[in-house]
């Protein structure tokens, strides 16, 4: 089951300027602030600024209860593997699949929200029980 898109990561070339703009726009201070990643929490939305994210472009992450089942559904519907499941820290697992649309193909990144109990976890690409 999906909770929808709850994480959006913007690639930025000047993190200080982007931080000033997003702080003014969102009306809150960053919840996390490092030279390599700044993020805000607004309600249940996570908004990140990534100075090294230009290869990926804007990234929208779907939050799901079961990453394995969600990825299988995308593959069964004709999606292709772009990036296998990996642990990005804090109990969060991400993976990318390419989905096809009528006009273009786009990468769909799927995220397990670490605040939820995980049904399965990944260790170096191999599933194991939680």
OpenMM code with the backbone's topology and positions (N, CA, C; nanometers):
from openmm import Vec3, app, unit

residues = "UNK UNK UNK UNK UNK UNK UNK UNK UNK UNK UNK UNK UNK UNK UNK UNK UNK UNK UNK UNK UNK UNK UNK UNK UNK UNK UNK UNK UNK UNK UNK UNK UNK UNK UNK UNK UNK UNK UNK UNK UNK UNK UNK UNK UNK UNK UNK UNK UNK UNK UNK UNK UNK UNK UNK UNK UNK UNK UNK UNK UNK UNK UNK UNK UNK UNK UNK UNK UNK UNK UNK UNK UNK UNK UNK UNK UNK UNK UNK UNK UNK UNK UNK UNK UNK UNK UNK UNK UNK UNK UNK UNK UNK UNK UNK UNK UNK UNK UNK UNK UNK UNK UNK UNK UNK UNK UNK UNK UNK UNK UNK UNK UNK UNK UNK UNK UNK UNK UNK UNK UNK UNK UNK UNK UNK UNK UNK UNK UNK UNK".split()
positions = [
    Vec3(0.0851, -0.1178, 0.0000),
    Vec3(0.0000, 0.0000, 0.0000),
    Vec3(0.0894, 0.1237, 0.0000),
    Vec3(0.0461, 0.2275, -0.0687),
    Vec3(0.1235, 0.3505, -0.0755),
    Vec3(0.0606, 0.4608, 0.0091),
    Vec3(0.1464, 0.5436, 0.0647),
    Vec3(0.1028, 0.6645, 0.1351),
    Vec3(0.1137, 0.7851, 0.0434),
    Vec3(0.1591, 0.7618, -0.0805),
    Vec3(0.1760, 0.8702, -0.1769),
    Vec3(0.3182, 0.9229, -0.1777),
    Vec3(0.3368, 1.0293, -0.2511),
    Vec3(0.4681, 1.0943, -0.2593),
    Vec3(0.4825, 1.1843, -0.1377),
    Vec3(0.5772, 1.1501, -0.0514),
    Vec3(0.5978, 1.2287, 0.0708),
    Vec3(0.7381, 1.2846, 0.0816),
    Vec3(0.8244, 1.2501, -0.0138),
    Vec3(0.9611, 1.3021, -0.0147),
    Vec3(0.9901, 1.3583, -0.1521),
    Vec3(1.0360, 1.4822, -0.1547),
    Vec3(1.0766, 1.5472, -0.2792),
    Vec3(1.2162, 1.6027, -0.2568),
    Vec3(1.3083, 1.5651, -0.3454),
    Vec3(1.4465, 1.6113, -0.3330),
    Vec3(1.4814, 1.6952, -0.4554),
    Vec3(1.5186, 1.8199, -0.4302),
    Vec3(1.5545, 1.9140, -0.5358),
    Vec3(1.7060, 1.9187, -0.5523),
    Vec3(1.7560, 1.9052, -0.6746),
    Vec3(1.8993, 1.9290, -0.6972),
    Vec3(1.9219, 2.0796, -0.6974),
    Vec3(2.0270, 2.1244, -0.6305),
    Vec3(2.0559, 2.2686, -0.6233),
    Vec3(2.2036, 2.2917, -0.6524),
    Vec3(2.2342, 2.4047, -0.7161),
    Vec3(2.3745, 2.4355, -0.7445),
    Vec3(2.4362, 2.5212, -0.6342),
    Vec3(2.3544, 2.5970, -0.5628),
    Vec3(2.4022, 2.6825, -0.4537),
    Vec3(2.3150, 2.6529, -0.3323),
    Vec3(2.3646, 2.5672, -0.2447),
    Vec3(2.2822, 2.5205, -0.1326),
    Vec3(2.2480, 2.6341, -0.0354),
    Vec3(2.3369, 2.7307, -0.0175),
    Vec3(2.3087, 2.8424, 0.0737),
    Vec3(2.1924, 2.9274, 0.0206),
    Vec3(2.1944, 2.9587, -0.1082),
    Vec3(2.0850, 3.0373, -0.1681),
    Vec3(1.9546, 2.9580, -0.1672),
    Vec3(1.9632, 2.8289, -0.2009),
    Vec3(1.8431, 2.7448, -0.2014),
    Vec3(1.7848, 2.7345, -0.0606),
    Vec3(1.8718, 2.7197, 0.0398),
    Vec3(1.8254, 2.7105, 0.1785),
    Vec3(1.7529, 2.8387, 0.2197),
    Vec3(1.8070, 2.9527, 0.1833),
    Vec3(1.7419, 3.0803, 0.2160),
    Vec3(1.6045, 3.0889, 0.1498),
    Vec3(1.5965, 3.0486, 0.0226),
    Vec3(1.4697, 3.0563, -0.0489),
    Vec3(1.3667, 2.9591, 0.0102),
    Vec3(1.4058, 2.8329, 0.0352),
    Vec3(1.3113, 2.7352, 0.0887),
    Vec3(1.2701, 2.7695, 0.2317),
    Vec3(1.3603, 2.8252, 0.3117),
    Vec3(1.3248, 2.8665, 0.4473),
    Vec3(1.2188, 2.9751, 0.4415),
    Vec3(1.2353, 3.0724, 0.3517),
    Vec3(1.1354, 3.1783, 0.3356),
    Vec3(1.0042, 3.1217, 0.2808),
    Vec3(1.0138, 3.0357, 0.1802),
    Vec3(0.8942, 2.9791, 0.1173),
    Vec3(0.8145, 2.8920, 0.2141),
    Vec3(0.8824, 2.8068, 0.2892),
    Vec3(0.8149, 2.7114, 0.3774),
    Vec3(0.7811, 2.7701, 0.5142),
    Vec3(0.8515, 2.8762, 0.5527),
    Vec3(0.8243, 2.9398, 0.6812),
    Vec3(0.8761, 2.8618, 0.8010),
    Vec3(0.9706, 2.7701, 0.7777),
    Vec3(1.0320, 2.6931, 0.8862),
    Vec3(1.1814, 2.6831, 0.8615),
    Vec3(1.2563, 2.6611, 0.9694),
    Vec3(1.3995, 2.6375, 0.9588),
    Vec3(1.4227, 2.4922, 0.9161),
    Vec3(1.5373, 2.4630, 0.8572),
    Vec3(1.5662, 2.3241, 0.8198),
    Vec3(1.5653, 2.2312, 0.9415),
    Vec3(1.5152, 2.1103, 0.9220),
    Vec3(1.5191, 2.0082, 1.0270),
    Vec3(1.6565, 1.9424, 1.0301),
    Vec3(1.7277, 1.9471, 0.9175),
    Vec3(1.8636, 1.8956, 0.9064),
    Vec3(1.9428, 1.9840, 0.8129),
    Vec3(2.0660, 2.0160, 0.8500),
    Vec3(2.1439, 2.1124, 0.7721),
    Vec3(2.2909, 2.0723, 0.7710),
    Vec3(2.3355, 2.0152, 0.6581),
    Vec3(2.4753, 1.9793, 0.6402),
    Vec3(2.5209, 2.0348, 0.5056),
    Vec3(2.6501, 2.0420, 0.4805),
    Vec3(2.6972, 2.0915, 0.3509),
    Vec3(2.6540, 2.0031, 0.2330),
    Vec3(2.6218, 1.8752, 0.2585),
    Vec3(2.5869, 1.7834, 0.1507),
    Vec3(2.4374, 1.7543, 0.1405),
    Vec3(2.3544, 1.8026, 0.2358),
    Vec3(2.2100, 1.7802, 0.2277),
    Vec3(2.1403, 1.8662, 0.3321),
    Vec3(2.0386, 1.9378, 0.2892),
    Vec3(1.9543, 2.0169, 0.3789),
    Vec3(1.8123, 1.9664, 0.3599),
    Vec3(1.7393, 1.9476, 0.4718),
    Vec3(1.6010, 1.9049, 0.4556),
    Vec3(1.5078, 1.9736, 0.5533),
    Vec3(1.3824, 1.9786, 0.5118),
    Vec3(1.2746, 2.0387, 0.5888),
    Vec3(1.1681, 1.9329, 0.6108),
    Vec3(1.0987, 1.9431, 0.7244),
    Vec3(0.9828, 1.8605, 0.7505),
    Vec3(0.8648, 1.9548, 0.7676),
    Vec3(0.7687, 1.9426, 0.6774),
    Vec3(0.6487, 2.0266, 0.6816),
    Vec3(0.5294, 1.9309, 0.6824),
    Vec3(0.4632, 1.9198, 0.7982),
    Vec3(0.3590, 1.8186, 0.8128),
    Vec3(0.4236, 1.6822, 0.7981),
    Vec3(0.3718, 1.5995, 0.7075),
    Vec3(0.4337, 1.4688, 0.6839),
    Vec3(0.5142, 1.4677, 0.5543),
    Vec3(0.5498, 1.5875, 0.5065),
    Vec3(0.6278, 1.6020, 0.3830),
    Vec3(0.7750, 1.6270, 0.4158),
    Vec3(0.8632, 1.5545, 0.3477),
    Vec3(1.0076, 1.5728, 0.3605),
    Vec3(1.0543, 1.6423, 0.2323),
    Vec3(1.1178, 1.7580, 0.2460),
    Vec3(1.1663, 1.8338, 0.1311),
    Vec3(1.3169, 1.8481, 0.1461),
    Vec3(1.3922, 1.7905, 0.0517),
    Vec3(1.5370, 1.7905, 0.0590),
    Vec3(1.6005, 1.8762, -0.0491),
    Vec3(1.7187, 1.9282, -0.0178),
    Vec3(1.8007, 2.0054, -0.1116),
    Vec3(1.9332, 1.9312, -0.1253),
    Vec3(1.9656, 1.8892, -0.2468),
    Vec3(2.0837, 1.8069, -0.2701),
    Vec3(2.1776, 1.8744, -0.3693),
    Vec3(2.2934, 1.9242, -0.3224),
    Vec3(2.3872, 1.9900, -0.4140),
    Vec3(2.4576, 1.8923, -0.5081),
    Vec3(2.4412, 1.7624, -0.4857),
    Vec3(2.5050, 1.6613, -0.5705),
    Vec3(2.4035, 1.5793, -0.6496),
    Vec3(2.2801, 1.6263, -0.6590),
    Vec3(2.1742, 1.5474, -0.7198),
    Vec3(2.1433, 1.5774, -0.8645),
    Vec3(2.2323, 1.6460, -0.9335),
    Vec3(2.2010, 1.6884, -1.0700),
    Vec3(2.1911, 1.5735, -1.1697),
    Vec3(2.2596, 1.4620, -1.1454),
    Vec3(2.2483, 1.3479, -1.2367),
    Vec3(2.1090, 1.2867, -1.2309),
    Vec3(2.0474, 1.2872, -1.1125),
    Vec3(1.9141, 1.2299, -1.0963),
    Vec3(1.8043, 1.3304, -1.1277),
    Vec3(1.8331, 1.4588, -1.1134),
    Vec3(1.7288, 1.5593, -1.1305),
    Vec3(1.6348, 1.5585, -1.0110),
    Vec3(1.5213, 1.6239, -1.0262),
    Vec3(1.4208, 1.6265, -0.9209),
    Vec3(1.3784, 1.4835, -0.8912),
    Vec3(1.3742, 1.4469, -0.7638),
    Vec3(1.3379, 1.3113, -0.7242),
    Vec3(1.2150, 1.3161, -0.6354),
    Vec3(1.1112, 1.2450, -0.6758),
    Vec3(0.9905, 1.2290, -0.5942),
    Vec3(0.9866, 1.0839, -0.5494),
    Vec3(0.9738, 1.0621, -0.4205),
    Vec3(0.9778, 0.9266, -0.3646),
    Vec3(0.8396, 0.8862, -0.3128),
    Vec3(0.7907, 0.7742, -0.3636),
    Vec3(0.6660, 0.7155, -0.3143),
    Vec3(0.6970, 0.6422, -0.1846),
    Vec3(0.6171, 0.6628, -0.0816),
    Vec3(0.6323, 0.5897, 0.0437),
    Vec3(0.5350, 0.4726, 0.0416),
    Vec3(0.5876, 0.3534, 0.0654),
    Vec3(0.5063, 0.2313, 0.0598),
    Vec3(0.5289, 0.1479, 0.1844),
    Vec3(0.4337, 0.0601, 0.2126),
    Vec3(0.4455, -0.0291, 0.3284),
    Vec3(0.5387, -0.1461, 0.2999),
    Vec3(0.5387, -0.1965, 0.1768),
    Vec3(0.6156, -0.3156, 0.1424),
    Vec3(0.6885, -0.2907, 0.0108),
    Vec3(0.8168, -0.2588, 0.0191),
    Vec3(0.8930, -0.2226, -0.1000),
    Vec3(0.9036, -0.3402, -0.1975),
    Vec3(0.9198, -0.4612, -0.1460),
    Vec3(0.9314, -0.5788, -0.2329),
    Vec3(0.8051, -0.5954, -0.3177),
    Vec3(0.6882, -0.5917, -0.2535),
    Vec3(0.5615, -0.6096, -0.3248),
    Vec3(0.5371, -0.4951, -0.4227),
    Vec3(0.5679, -0.3728, -0.3819),
    Vec3(0.5464, -0.2573, -0.4699),
    Vec3(0.6343, -0.2649, -0.5939),
    Vec3(0.7604, -0.3046, -0.5756),
    Vec3(0.8504, -0.3169, -0.6902),
    Vec3(0.8060, -0.4296, -0.7835),
    Vec3(0.7573, -0.5380, -0.7267),
    Vec3(0.7078, -0.6484, -0.8093),
    Vec3(0.5890, -0.6024, -0.8936),
    Vec3(0.5009, -0.5217, -0.8349),
    Vec3(0.3858, -0.4703, -0.9098),
    Vec3(0.4304, -0.3823, -1.0253),
    Vec3(0.5315, -0.2968, -1.0019),
    Vec3(0.5827, -0.2096, -1.1083),
    Vec3(0.6433, -0.2939, -1.2197),
    Vec3(0.7216, -0.3968, -1.1836),
    Vec3(0.7826, -0.4840, -1.2843),
    Vec3(0.6758, -0.5615, -1.3620),
    Vec3(0.5752, -0.6135, -1.2925),
    Vec3(0.4678, -0.6876, -1.3586),
    Vec3(0.3876, -0.5997, -1.4534),
    Vec3(0.3865, -0.4693, -1.4280),
    Vec3(0.3134, -0.3758, -1.5135),
    Vec3(0.4000, -0.3251, -1.6289),
    Vec3(0.5231, -0.3776, -1.6429),
    Vec3(0.6084, -0.3393, -1.7555),
    Vec3(0.7240, -0.2490, -1.7195),
    Vec3(0.7426, -0.2181, -1.5915),
    Vec3(0.8556, -0.1357, -1.5495),
    Vec3(0.9865, -0.2104, -1.5631),
    Vec3(1.0967, -0.1374, -1.5582),
    Vec3(1.2302, -0.1966, -1.5684),
    Vec3(1.3141, -0.1534, -1.4488),
    Vec3(1.4076, -0.2390, -1.4096),
    Vec3(1.4976, -0.2088, -1.2982),
    Vec3(1.5942, -0.0980, -1.3398),
    Vec3(1.6048, 0.0056, -1.2595),
    Vec3(1.7053, 0.1098, -1.2765),
    Vec3(1.8079, 0.0977, -1.1651),
    Vec3(1.7599, 0.0763, -1.0435),
    Vec3(1.8463, 0.0652, -0.9271),
    Vec3(1.7838, -0.0341, -0.8297),
    Vec3(1.8616, -0.1308, -0.7853),
    Vec3(1.8126, -0.2305, -0.6898),
    Vec3(1.7875, -0.1650, -0.5541),
    Vec3(1.7213, -0.2368, -0.4657),
    Vec3(1.6938, -0.1881, -0.3312),
    Vec3(1.8245, -0.1633, -0.2585),
    Vec3(1.8331, -0.0468, -0.1937),
    Vec3(1.9505, -0.0192, -0.1104),
    Vec3(1.9072, 0.0554, 0.0145),
    Vec3(1.9806, 0.0359, 0.1206),
    Vec3(1.9561, 0.1029, 0.2476),
    Vec3(2.0295, 0.2360, 0.2440),
    Vec3(1.9565, 0.3456, 0.2625),
    Vec3(2.0185, 0.4779, 0.2596),
    Vec3(2.0314, 0.5375, 0.3992),
    Vec3(2.0136, 0.4542, 0.5011),
    Vec3(2.0305, 0.4978, 0.6391),
    Vec3(1.8979, 0.5338, 0.7038),
    Vec3(1.8965, 0.5306, 0.8339),
    Vec3(1.7774, 0.5682, 0.9090),
    Vec3(1.6602, 0.4729, 0.8883),
    Vec3(1.6876, 0.3489, 0.8484),
    Vec3(1.5806, 0.2531, 0.8268),
    Vec3(1.5084, 0.2699, 0.6949),
    Vec3(1.5622, 0.3523, 0.6048),
    Vec3(1.4969, 0.3770, 0.4767),
    Vec3(1.5607, 0.2947, 0.3654),
    Vec3(1.4745, 0.2311, 0.2882),
    Vec3(1.5171, 0.1535, 0.1730),
    Vec3(1.4643, 0.2229, 0.0479),
    Vec3(1.5464, 0.2352, -0.0558),
    Vec3(1.5012, 0.2944, -0.1811),
    Vec3(1.5383, 0.2048, -0.2971),
    Vec3(1.4633, 0.2184, -0.4052),
    Vec3(1.4929, 0.1480, -0.5291),
    Vec3(1.4340, 0.2304, -0.6420),
    Vec3(1.4833, 0.2115, -0.7628),
    Vec3(1.4307, 0.2824, -0.8783),
    Vec3(1.3873, 0.1834, -0.9845),
    Vec3(1.2757, 0.2151, -1.0454),
    Vec3(1.2254, 0.1408, -1.1596),
    Vec3(1.1886, 0.2409, -1.2672),
    Vec3(1.2082, 0.2028, -1.3925),
    Vec3(1.1670, 0.2891, -1.5027),
    Vec3(1.0256, 0.2498, -1.5405),
    Vec3(0.9366, 0.3486, -1.5428),
    Vec3(0.7989, 0.3252, -1.5833),
    Vec3(0.7773, 0.3911, -1.7179),
    Vec3(0.6930, 0.3341, -1.7982),
    Vec3(0.6669, 0.3872, -1.9315),
    Vec3(0.5337, 0.4617, -1.9324),
    Vec3(0.5334, 0.5777, -1.9950),
    Vec3(0.4104, 0.6539, -2.0121),
    Vec3(0.3875, 0.6729, -2.1610),
    Vec3(0.2778, 0.7308, -2.1967),
    Vec3(0.2445, 0.7488, -2.3382),
    Vec3(0.3440, 0.8399, -2.4088),
    Vec3(0.4032, 0.9361, -2.3369),
    Vec3(0.4898, 1.0336, -2.4032),
    Vec3(0.6369, 1.0201, -2.3697),
    Vec3(0.6698, 0.9539, -2.2596),
    Vec3(0.8107, 0.9445, -2.2210),
    Vec3(0.8298, 0.8336, -2.1193),
    Vec3(0.9543, 0.8074, -2.0861),
    Vec3(0.9810, 0.7153, -1.9761),
    Vec3(1.0427, 0.7960, -1.8631),
    Vec3(1.0108, 0.7591, -1.7424),
    Vec3(1.0614, 0.8316, -1.6265),
    Vec3(1.1014, 0.7312, -1.5197),
    Vec3(1.1945, 0.7707, -1.4372),
    Vec3(1.2374, 0.6851, -1.3292),
    Vec3(1.1436, 0.7055, -1.2106),
    Vec3(1.0969, 0.5979, -1.1519),
    Vec3(1.0066, 0.6020, -1.0378),
    Vec3(1.0828, 0.5481, -0.9182),
    Vec3(1.1143, 0.6333, -0.8222),
    Vec3(1.1859, 0.5866, -0.7037),
    Vec3(1.0837, 0.5535, -0.5961),
    Vec3(1.1003, 0.4386, -0.5349),
    Vec3(1.0067, 0.3907, -0.4342),
    Vec3(1.0816, 0.3805, -0.3018),
    Vec3(1.0225, 0.4336, -0.1965),
    Vec3(1.0871, 0.4415, -0.0660),
    Vec3(1.0015, 0.3751, 0.0392),
    Vec3(1.0652, 0.3024, 0.1298),
    Vec3(0.9960, 0.2579, 0.2508),
    Vec3(1.0233, 0.3621, 0.3571),
    Vec3(0.9187, 0.4097, 0.4198),
    Vec3(0.9310, 0.5066, 0.5272),
    Vec3(0.9801, 0.4338, 0.6515),
    Vec3(1.0975, 0.4722, 0.7021),
    Vec3(1.1596, 0.4046, 0.8153),
    Vec3(1.0832, 0.4150, 0.9450),
    Vec3(0.9834, 0.5023, 0.9528),
    Vec3(0.9066, 0.5162, 1.0759),
    Vec3(0.8061, 0.4019, 1.0917),
    Vec3(0.7837, 0.3266, 0.9850),
    Vec3(0.6884, 0.2166, 0.9892),
    Vec3(0.7603, 0.0856, 1.0187),
    Vec3(0.6896, -0.0118, 1.0769),
    Vec3(0.7520, -0.1433, 1.0921),
    Vec3(0.7786, -0.2021, 0.9537),
    Vec3(0.8965, -0.2550, 0.9331),
    Vec3(0.9318, -0.3108, 0.8038),
    Vec3(0.9016, -0.4597, 0.8020),
    Vec3(0.8416, -0.5060, 0.6932),
    Vec3(0.8156, -0.6490, 0.6768),
    Vec3(0.9416, -0.7205, 0.6336),
    Vec3(1.0243, -0.6524, 0.5554),
    Vec3(1.1515, -0.7121, 0.5144),
    Vec3(1.2533, -0.6012, 0.5011),
    Vec3(1.3781, -0.6358, 0.5152),
    Vec3(1.4875, -0.5406, 0.5021),
    Vec3(1.5855, -0.5948, 0.4016),
    Vec3(1.6725, -0.5103, 0.3521),
    Vec3(1.7709, -0.5539, 0.2560),
    Vec3(1.9091, -0.5383, 0.3155),
    Vec3(1.9941, -0.6370, 0.2913),
    Vec3(2.1327, -0.6315, 0.3326),
    Vec3(2.2159, -0.6625, 0.2093),
    Vec3(2.2807, -0.5592, 0.1542),
    Vec3(2.3627, -0.5738, 0.0332),
    Vec3(2.2851, -0.6392, -0.0789),
    Vec3(2.1569, -0.5962, -0.0941),
    Vec3(2.0775, -0.6427, -0.2057),
    Vec3(2.0042, -0.7743, -0.1823),
    Vec3(2.0220, -0.8379, -0.0667),
    Vec3(1.9551, -0.9653, -0.0400),
    Vec3(1.8491, -0.9436, 0.0658),
    Vec3(1.7276, -0.9845, 0.0369),
    Vec3(1.6174, -0.9657, 0.1308),
    Vec3(1.6364, -1.0570, 0.2512),
    Vec3(1.5945, -1.0068, 0.3657),
    Vec3(1.5950, -1.0878, 0.4861),
    Vec3(1.4770, -1.0460, 0.5709),
    Vec3(1.4316, -1.1278, 0.6607),
    Vec3(1.3176, -1.0959, 0.7455),
    Vec3(1.3579, -0.9956, 0.8509),
    Vec3(1.2635, -0.9097, 0.8889),
    Vec3(1.2910, -0.8084, 0.9917),
    Vec3(1.2797, -0.8688, 1.1288),
] * unit.nanometer
topology = app.Topology()
chain = topology.addChain("A")
for resn in residues:
    res = topology.addResidue(resn, chain)
    for name in ("N", "CA", "C"):
        topology.addAtom(name, app.Element.getBySymbol(name[0]), res)
